[in-house]
Amino acid sequence: MMLQPRFTSDDEVRVIRNIRNDGTYPGQPTGALLVRRGSVGYVRHIGVFLQDQLIYAVHFLQTGNRIVGCREVELIPADAPWIPNRFERGDRVTARQGLAIKGTVVAAAGAVGEIVAVLRDPAPVYYHVLFGARVFQVPESGLDESPSEPGAR
C-alpha cells in the first residue's frame, strides 16, 4: 500500500490538537505541551511510522522554534477555516454567572469546573464543563480562568 501525503514540503499547516511530548521529544518531560492547538507551522519533512501512518516534521517558528512530528489527522491547511478557542480539555475554569436547571441554581457564580469537551462547530465556541456531578454546555463568554491555577495556561 502506497501512502499519499496530503501535504508537501514547505506547506503552511495548522495543528488542530494540542501536541504533547509522548516521550520522544528531547529536553521536555513526557506530557509537556509542545505545540498548542491552532498554531501554524511549515512542513519540513514527511516520513512513515509503522508502515501505515504519515508523520510530518512541522517547524513551528512562533512556538519556541520547534520541529515536532505530527500525524496527518492532526493537521489542516493554514488557510482553512479556523475558530480559535480560549480553553482546552482538562482546563479548570470558573462560571461567570450561576447555572440553573428549571430555575434552580445548581452551580453558583464562581463555581470551579473542568472542561471535558470543546465544541467548535458551529461558531461560537461552547464547552462541556463538569461542575460537581453535572455537565453543562457553556458558551466561552460564560467562563473565566480558574484563579486556583494562576499561569497554568
MOLIN-V401185 format. One record per backbone hydrogen bond with DSSP energy under -1.0 kcal/mol. CO is the residue of the C=O (numbers start at 1). NH is the residue of the N-H. E is the energy in kcal/mol with one decimal. If there is no record, write none. Layout:
co=CO nh=NH e=E
co=CO nh=NH e=E
This chain:
co=8 nh=11 e=-2.1
co=11 nh=43 e=-2.4
co=12 nh=78 e=-2.2
co=13 nh=41 e=-2.6
co=14 nh=76 e=-2.0
co=15 nh=38 e=-3.6
co=19 nh=34 e=-3.1
co=19 nh=35 e=-1.8
co=21 nh=31 e=-3.1
co=25 nh=28 e=-1.1
co=29 nh=32 e=-2.2
co=32 nh=21 e=-2.6
co=35 nh=19 e=-3.0
co=36 nh=39 e=-2.1
co=39 nh=15 e=-2.3
co=41 nh=13 e=-2.7
co=42 nh=59 e=-3.1
co=43 nh=10 e=-3.5
co=45 nh=57 e=-2.9
co=47 nh=55 e=-2.7
co=49 nh=52 e=-1.6
co=49 nh=53 e=-1.4
co=53 nh=49 e=-3.0
co=55 nh=47 e=-3.2
co=56 nh=70 e=-2.5
co=57 nh=44 e=-3.5
co=57 nh=45 e=-1.2
co=58 nh=68 e=-2.6
co=59 nh=42 e=-1.9
co=60 nh=66 e=-1.3
co=66 nh=60 e=-3.6
co=68 nh=58 e=-2.8
co=70 nh=56 e=-3.2
co=71 nh=74 e=-1.7
co=72 nh=75 e=-1.7
co=74 nh=16 e=-2.7
co=76 nh=14 e=-3.1
co=77 nh=80 e=-1.9
co=88 nh=91 e=-2.3
co=91 nh=115 e=-2.7
co=92 nh=146 e=-1.7
co=93 nh=113 e=-3.0
co=94 nh=144 e=-2.2
co=95 nh=110 e=-3.0
co=99 nh=106 e=-2.9
co=99 nh=107 e=-1.6
co=101 nh=104 e=-2.0
co=104 nh=101 e=-2.4
co=107 nh=99 e=-3.3
co=108 nh=111 e=-2.4
co=111 nh=95 e=-1.9
co=113 nh=93 e=-2.4
co=114 nh=130 e=-2.9
co=115 nh=90 e=-3.0
co=117 nh=128 e=-2.2
co=119 nh=126 e=-2.4
co=125 nh=140 e=-1.9
co=126 nh=119 e=-3.1
co=127 nh=138 e=-2.8
co=128 nh=116 e=-3.3
co=128 nh=117 e=-1.3
co=129 nh=136 e=-2.7
co=130 nh=114 e=-1.8
co=131 nh=134 e=-2.1
co=134 nh=131 e=-3.0
co=136 nh=129 e=-3.0
co=138 nh=127 e=-2.4
co=139 nh=142 e=-2.2
co=140 nh=143 e=-1.8
co=142 nh=96 e=-2.7
co=144 nh=94 e=-2.5
co=146 nh=149 e=-1.7
co=149 nh=152 e=-1.9
